[in-house]
Amino acid sequence: MQPTKRSSQWVKDIKILDFWNGTVLVKTKAGTEYIYYNVSKRACFNLCVNDRMSLGFWVNENCIKPERTNFTYFAGGYNV
């Protein structure tokens, strides 16, 4: 299950790499990419079924703010 494509000022694409472990790839329009770990499964599911949710808001609330998550940064890109 993947989120539907939608426009965003900051996020180019989001892919759920591993739903059960909460692993999410976020590609920004600036060309940077982040893999977030331990993202809420409920949040991932909600992103996939609610196609009106803001991608930037979702990343801020579910990937950046929670203390339980951590990330890996890729300046040049990550191939999936």
N, CA, C and O atoms as a MOPAC input file, in Angstrom:
PM7 MOZYME 1SCF
protein

 N      0.84800 1    -1.17600 1     0.00000 1
 C      0.00000 1     0.00000 1     0.00000 1
 C      0.89300 1     1.23900 1     0.00000 1
 O      1.80100 1     1.36300 1     0.82300 1
 N      0.62600 1     2.14700 1    -0.92700 1
 C      1.39500 1     3.38200 1    -1.05200 1
 C      0.44500 1     4.57500 1    -1.08100 1
 O     -0.69600 1     4.45100 1    -1.52600 1
 N      0.91300 1     5.73100 1    -0.60600 1
 C      0.07500 1     6.93000 1    -0.67400 1
 C     -0.15300 1     7.36000 1    -2.12400 1
 O      0.69600 1     7.12600 1    -2.98500 1
 N     -1.28400 1     7.98000 1    -2.38600 1
 C     -1.56600 1     8.48800 1    -3.72600 1
 C     -0.70000 1     9.70900 1    -3.99000 1
 O     -0.33000 1    10.43400 1    -3.06600 1
 N     -0.38200 1     9.93000 1    -5.25700 1
 C      0.40200 1    11.10400 1    -5.65100 1
 C     -0.44300 1    12.35400 1    -5.42300 1
 O     -1.64400 1    12.36900 1    -5.69600 1
 N      0.20200 1    13.38900 1    -4.92400 1
 C     -0.46000 1    14.67800 1    -4.73900 1
 C      0.58900 1    15.77500 1    -4.72500 1
 O      1.77700 1    15.49900 1    -4.56200 1
 N      0.16400 1    17.00000 1    -4.89300 1
 C      1.11900 1    18.10800 1    -4.94300 1
 C      1.51800 1    18.54300 1    -3.54000 1
 O      0.75300 1    18.41500 1    -2.58500 1
 N      2.72900 1    19.05800 1    -3.44500 1
 C      3.26200 1    19.56000 1    -2.18600 1
 C      4.33900 1    20.57400 1    -2.51100 1
 O      5.03100 1    20.44700 1    -3.52100 1
 N      4.48700 1    21.58200 1    -1.66100 1
 C      5.53000 1    22.57800 1    -1.88800 1
 C      6.90600 1    22.05900 1    -1.49700 1
 O      7.90800 1    22.52100 1    -2.04300 1
 N      6.98200 1    21.11500 1    -0.57000 1
 C      8.26900 1    20.62900 1    -0.07300 1
 C      8.54500 1    19.17400 1    -0.46000 1
 O      9.67500 1    18.83100 1    -0.80700 1
 N      7.52500 1    18.32100 1    -0.40200 1
 C      7.71400 1    16.88500 1    -0.62300 1
 C      7.49400 1    16.54300 1    -2.09600 1
 O      6.46500 1    16.88000 1    -2.68100 1
 N      8.47500 1    15.87200 1    -2.67500 1
 C      8.33500 1    15.39600 1    -4.05600 1
 C      7.63500 1    14.04600 1    -4.08700 1
 O      6.77000 1    13.80500 1    -4.92900 1
 N      8.02000 1    13.15300 1    -3.15000 1
 C      7.44800 1    11.80800 1    -3.13700 1
 C      7.62500 1    11.18000 1    -1.76200 1
 O      8.57900 1    11.48400 1    -1.04600 1
 N      6.70600 1    10.31000 1    -1.40500 1
 C      6.79100 1     9.51200 1    -0.18400 1
 C      6.53100 1     8.06600 1    -0.56500 1
 O      5.56800 1     7.76200 1    -1.26900 1
 N      7.39300 1     7.17800 1    -0.09800 1
 C      7.19200 1     5.74300 1    -0.29900 1
 C      7.27800 1     5.05500 1     1.05500 1
 O      8.17100 1     5.33600 1     1.85500 1
 N      6.34600 1     4.16000 1     1.29500 1
 C      6.42000 1     3.34200 1     2.49800 1
 C      7.23200 1     2.11000 1     2.12800 1
 O      6.77000 1     1.25100 1     1.37600 1
 N      8.44100 1     2.03400 1     2.66200 1
 C      9.34800 1     0.93800 1     2.32500 1
 C      9.01400 1    -0.32700 1     3.10100 1
 O      9.10900 1    -1.42900 1     2.56000 1
 N      8.62500 1    -0.18000 1     4.35700 1
 C      8.28900 1    -1.32500 1     5.20600 1
 C      7.19400 1    -0.90300 1     6.17800 1
 O      7.46300 1    -0.26400 1     7.19600 1
 N      5.96500 1    -1.26600 1     5.85300 1
 C      4.82400 1    -0.85000 1     6.67800 1
 C      4.94900 1    -1.37400 1     8.10200 1
 O      4.72400 1    -0.62200 1     9.05100 1
 N      5.29800 1    -2.62700 1     8.27200 1
 C      5.29000 1    -3.26000 1     9.60000 1
 C      6.35800 1    -2.71400 1    10.52900 1
 O      6.18900 1    -2.73300 1    11.74800 1
 N      7.46000 1    -2.22800 1     9.96500 1
 C      8.51300 1    -1.63300 1    10.79100 1
 C      8.49800 1    -0.10900 1    10.75300 1
 O      9.32600 1     0.53500 1    11.39700 1
 N      7.56600 1     0.47000 1    10.00600 1
 C      7.43800 1     1.92500 1     9.96100 1
 C      8.59800 1     2.61400 1     9.27200 1
 O      9.10500 1     3.61800 1     9.77100 1
 N      9.02900 1     2.08800 1     8.12600 1
 C     10.13900 1     2.67400 1     7.38300 1
 C      9.58800 1     3.43200 1     6.17900 1
 O      8.88900 1     2.86800 1     5.33700 1
 N      9.91700 1     4.72000 1     6.11500 1
 C      9.34000 1     5.60700 1     5.09700 1
 C     10.45000 1     6.38800 1     4.40800 1
 O     11.33400 1     6.93200 1     5.06900 1
 N     10.40500 1     6.44200 1     3.07800 1
 C     11.33400 1     7.24700 1     2.28700 1
 C     10.64000 1     8.54400 1     1.90300 1
 O      9.54700 1     8.52500 1     1.33600 1
 N     11.27800 1     9.67600 1     2.21400 1
 C     10.75000 1    10.99400 1     1.85900 1
 C     11.73700 1    11.65500 1     0.91300 1
 O     12.90000 1    11.85600 1     1.26300 1
 N     11.27500 1    11.99400 1    -0.28500 1
 C     12.08700 1    12.71400 1    -1.26500 1
 C     11.57800 1    14.14800 1    -1.31900 1
 O     10.38200 1    14.38400 1    -1.48700 1
 N     12.50200 1    15.11300 1    -1.17300 1
 C     12.09700 1    16.51500 1    -1.20600 1
 C     12.32700 1    17.09300 1    -2.59500 1
 O     13.07100 1    16.53100 1    -3.39800 1
 N     11.68500 1    18.21300 1    -2.86700 1
 C     11.85600 1    18.87200 1    -4.15500 1
 C     13.24800 1    19.46500 1    -4.30800 1
 O     13.68000 1    19.74900 1    -5.42600 1
 N     13.95700 1    19.65500 1    -3.19700 1
 C     15.32800 1    20.16600 1    -3.23400 1
 C     16.32600 1    19.07400 1    -3.61900 1
 O     17.50300 1    19.35900 1    -3.84000 1
 N     15.86000 1    17.82500 1    -3.70000 1
 C     16.71700 1    16.72700 1    -4.09900 1
 C     17.27200 1    15.90500 1    -2.95300 1
 O     17.97700 1    14.92300 1    -3.18600 1
 N     16.97100 1    16.28400 1    -1.72400 1
 C     17.43400 1    15.49400 1    -0.58700 1
 C     16.43500 1    14.38500 1    -0.28900 1
 O     15.24500 1    14.49400 1    -0.58600 1
 N     16.94900 1    13.32500 1     0.30100 1
 C     16.09500 1    12.18300 1     0.62800 1
 C     16.39200 1    11.71700 1     2.03800 1
 O     17.54000 1    11.71900 1     2.48300 1
 N     15.35000 1    11.32000 1     2.72700 1
 C     15.45900 1    10.85100 1     4.09900 1
 C     14.72200 1     9.52500 1     4.22400 1
 O     13.64000 1     9.35000 1     3.66400 1
 N     15.30800 1     8.60900 1     4.95400 1
 C     14.58800 1     7.39500 1     5.32500 1
 C     14.32000 1     7.49300 1     6.81500 1
 O     15.24900 1     7.56800 1     7.62000 1
 N     13.04700 1     7.49200 1     7.17700 1
 C     12.63400 1     7.54700 1     8.57900 1
 C     12.26800 1     6.15400 1     9.04800 1
 O     11.63000 1     5.38400 1     8.32900 1
 N     12.68100 1     5.84400 1    10.26300 1
 C     12.43400 1     4.53800 1    10.87400 1
 C     11.50400 1     4.69200 1    12.07100 1
 O     11.49900 1     5.72800 1    12.73500 1
 N     10.72300 1     3.66000 1    12.33600 1
 C      9.82700 1     3.60100 1    13.49200 1
 C      8.69200 1     4.62400 1    13.40500 1
 O      8.24700 1     5.15200 1    14.42400 1
 N      8.22900 1     4.89800 1    12.19300 1
 C      7.07400 1     5.77200 1    11.99100 1
 C      5.82000 1     4.97500 1    12.34700 1
 O      5.74700 1     3.77500 1    12.08100 1
 N      4.85600 1     5.63100 1    12.93600 1
 C      3.61500 1     4.98400 1    13.35900 1
 C      2.92700 1     4.26700 1    12.19200 1
 O      2.72900 1     4.84900 1    11.12600 1
 N      2.56900 1     3.01200 1    12.40500 1
 C      1.82700 1     2.25900 1    11.38100 1
 C      0.46900 1     2.90100 1    11.12000 1
 O      0.00800 1     2.94700 1     9.98000 1
 N     -0.16000 1     3.39000 1    12.16300 1
 C     -1.45000 1     4.07100 1    12.01700 1
 C     -1.30200 1     5.30500 1    11.13900 1
 O     -2.15200 1     5.56300 1    10.28700 1
 N     -0.22700 1     6.07400 1    11.33700 1
 C      0.01100 1     7.26800 1    10.52200 1
 C      0.25500 1     6.88600 1     9.06300 1
 O     -0.23600 1     7.55900 1     8.15700 1
 N      1.00800 1     5.81500 1     8.83100 1
 C      1.26000 1     5.34600 1     7.45100 1
 C     -0.04400 1     4.93400 1     6.78600 1
 O     -0.29100 1     5.27600 1     5.62900 1
 N     -0.87300 1     4.20400 1     7.50800 1
 C     -2.15500 1     3.77500 1     6.95600 1
 C     -3.03400 1     4.98600 1     6.63300 1
 O     -3.63900 1     5.05200 1     5.56300 1
 N     -3.10000 1     5.93600 1     7.55900 1
 C     -3.91900 1     7.13300 1     7.33500 1
 C     -3.44800 1     7.92000 1     6.12300 1
 O     -4.26700 1     8.45200 1     5.37400 1
 N     -2.13400 1     8.00100 1     5.92000 1
 C     -1.61000 1     8.70400 1     4.74300 1
 C     -2.06000 1     8.01700 1     3.45400 1
 O     -2.37300 1     8.68300 1     2.46700 1
 N     -2.09000 1     6.69600 1     3.46800 1
 C     -2.47200 1     5.93800 1     2.26900 1
 C     -3.95700 1     6.04700 1     1.95200 1
 O     -4.32500 1     6.06000 1     0.77800 1
 N     -4.81000 1     6.12400 1     2.94600 1
 C     -6.25300 1     6.13700 1     2.68900 1
 C     -6.84200 1     7.54100 1     2.60800 1
 O     -7.94900 1     7.71000 1     2.09500 1
 N     -6.13100 1     8.54900 1     3.10200 1
 C     -6.63600 1     9.92100 1     3.07700 1
 C     -5.85000 1    10.71900 1     2.04600 1
 O     -4.77800 1    11.24400 1     2.34800 1
 N     -6.38100 1    10.81300 1     0.82700 1
 C     -5.63300 1    11.46300 1    -0.25000 1
 C     -5.69700 1    12.99000 1    -0.21200 1
 O     -5.15900 1    13.65000 1    -1.10100 1
 N     -6.34100 1    13.55300 1     0.79300 1
 C     -6.37800 1    15.01200 1     0.93100 1
 C     -5.41500 1    15.52200 1     2.00800 1
 O     -5.31700 1    16.72900 1     2.22800 1
 N     -4.71900 1    14.62600 1     2.66500 1
 C     -3.79300 1    15.01400 1     3.71700 1
 C     -2.55600 1    15.68300 1     3.11400 1
 O     -2.01600 1    15.20800 1     2.11400 1
 N     -2.11200 1    16.77400 1     3.71600 1
 C     -0.92100 1    17.47700 1     3.27600 1
 C      0.31600 1    16.62200 1     3.54400 1
 O      0.50500 1    16.13000 1     4.65700 1
 N      1.16100 1    16.44400 1     2.52200 1
 C      2.36500 1    15.63700 1     2.68100 1
 C      3.36100 1    16.28800 1     3.63300 1
 O      3.94100 1    15.61200 1     4.48200 1
 N      3.56200 1    17.59700 1     3.49900 1
 C      4.48500 1    18.30500 1     4.38500 1
 C      4.04000 1    18.22600 1     5.83300 1
 O      4.85400 1    17.97900 1     6.72200 1
 N      2.75400 1    18.43400 1     6.07700 1
 C      2.20900 1    18.32800 1     7.42800 1
 C      2.41600 1    16.91700 1     7.96400 1
 O      2.82400 1    16.73700 1     9.11200 1
 N      2.13400 1    15.91900 1     7.13600 1
 C      2.27200 1    14.53500 1     7.57100 1
 C      3.71400 1    14.22400 1     7.97000 1
 O      3.94900 1    13.60400 1     9.00800 1
 N      4.68100 1    14.65000 1     7.15100 1
 C      6.09600 1    14.40200 1     7.46300 1
 C      6.47700 1    15.09500 1     8.76400 1
 O      7.12800 1    14.49200 1     9.61700 1
 N      6.08200 1    16.35100 1     8.92700 1
 C      6.40400 1    17.07800 1    10.15600 1
 C      5.81800 1    16.40100 1    11.38700 1
 O      6.50800 1    16.24000 1    12.39300 1
 N      4.56400 1    16.00800 1    11.31600 1
 C      3.87400 1    15.44700 1    12.48000 1
 C      4.24500 1    13.99700 1    12.78200 1
 O      4.19100 1    13.57500 1    13.93700 1
 N      4.62100 1    13.23000 1    11.75700 1
 C      4.81200 1    11.78800 1    11.96200 1
 C      6.24000 1    11.30000 1    11.76000 1
 O      6.56800 1    10.18000 1    12.15200 1
 N      7.08400 1    12.11100 1    11.16400 1
 C      8.47700 1    11.69700 1    10.94700 1
 C      9.46300 1    12.57500 1    11.72300 1
 O     10.39000 1    12.06100 1    12.34900 1
 N      9.26800 1    13.88400 1    11.68500 1
 C     10.23400 1    14.80200 1    12.28300 1
 C      9.99200 1    15.02500 1    13.77300 1
 O     10.93400 1    14.94100 1    14.56100 1
 N      8.75900 1    15.30700 1    14.17800 1
 C      8.46500 1    15.65000 1    15.57300 1
 C      8.56100 1    14.49400 1    16.57000 1
 O      9.11300 1    14.69400 1    17.65200 1
 N      8.06000 1    13.31000 1    16.26700 1
 C      8.06200 1    12.24400 1    17.28400 1
 C      9.46900 1    11.84200 1    17.71200 1
 O     10.36000 1    11.67900 1    16.87800 1
 N      9.65500 1    11.68700 1    19.01100 1
 C     10.95300 1    11.27900 1    19.54000 1
 C     11.28700 1     9.82700 1    19.21300 1
 O     12.45900 1     9.45100 1    19.23500 1
 N     10.29500 1     9.01200 1    18.91500 1
 C     10.53100 1     7.58500 1    18.65200 1
 C     11.17300 1     7.33900 1    17.28600 1
 O     11.74800 1     6.27400 1    17.05800 1
 N     11.07900 1     8.31800 1    16.37000 1
 C     11.60500 1     8.11200 1    15.02100 1
 C     13.07100 1     8.53900 1    14.93300 1
 O     13.53800 1     9.36900 1    15.71300 1
 N     13.77900 1     7.95900 1    13.97600 1
 C     15.11800 1     8.41300 1    13.62700 1
 C     15.22200 1     8.34200 1    12.11000 1
 O     14.33200 1     7.80400 1    11.45100 1
 N     16.31000 1     8.88500 1    11.54700 1
 C     16.38100 1     8.95600 1    10.09600 1
 C     17.79900 1     8.79400 1     9.58600 1
 O     18.77200 1     8.92000 1    10.32900 1
 N     17.88500 1     8.51100 1     8.29500 1
 C     19.13000 1     8.50300 1     7.53800 1
 C     18.95400 1     9.52000 1     6.41500 1
 O     17.92000 1     9.55800 1     5.74700 1
 N     19.98500 1    10.34300 1     6.22000 1
 C     19.93700 1    11.40700 1     5.21800 1
 C     20.77600 1    11.01500 1     4.00800 1
 O     21.89800 1    10.52900 1     4.15200 1
 N     20.22000 1    11.23100 1     2.80600 1
 C     20.93100 1    10.96400 1     1.56300 1
 C     20.94300 1    12.23900 1     0.73700 1
 O     19.89500 1    12.69500 1     0.28200 1
 N     22.12400 1    12.81900 1     0.54000 1
 C     22.21100 1    14.05900 1    -0.23600 1
 C     22.04500 1    13.78900 1    -1.71800 1
 O     21.44100 1    14.58900 1    -2.43200 1
 N     22.57700 1    12.66700 1    -2.18800 1
 C     22.55000 1    12.39500 1    -3.61800 1
 C     21.37900 1    11.56300 1    -4.07400 1
 O     21.11900 1    11.46900 1    -5.27300 1
 N     20.67800 1    10.96700 1    -3.15900 1
 C     19.53500 1    10.14900 1    -3.52700 1
 C     19.70300 1     8.70500 1    -3.14100 1
 O     20.81800 1     8.21000 1    -2.97600 1
 N     18.60600 1     8.05100 1    -3.00100 1
 C     18.53300 1     6.64900 1    -2.61300 1
 C     17.68500 1     5.94300 1    -3.64500 1
 O     16.55900 1     6.37000 1    -3.90000 1
 N     18.17800 1     4.89000 1    -4.24100 1
 C     17.42200 1     4.15800 1    -5.27200 1
 C     16.57600 1     3.06500 1    -4.66300 1
 O     17.08300 1     2.19900 1    -3.95000 1
 N     15.28900 1     3.10500 1    -4.94300 1
 C     14.37100 1     2.06600 1    -4.46200 1
 C     13.83500 1     1.32100 1    -5.66000 1
 O     13.03900 1     0.39500 1    -5.50600 1

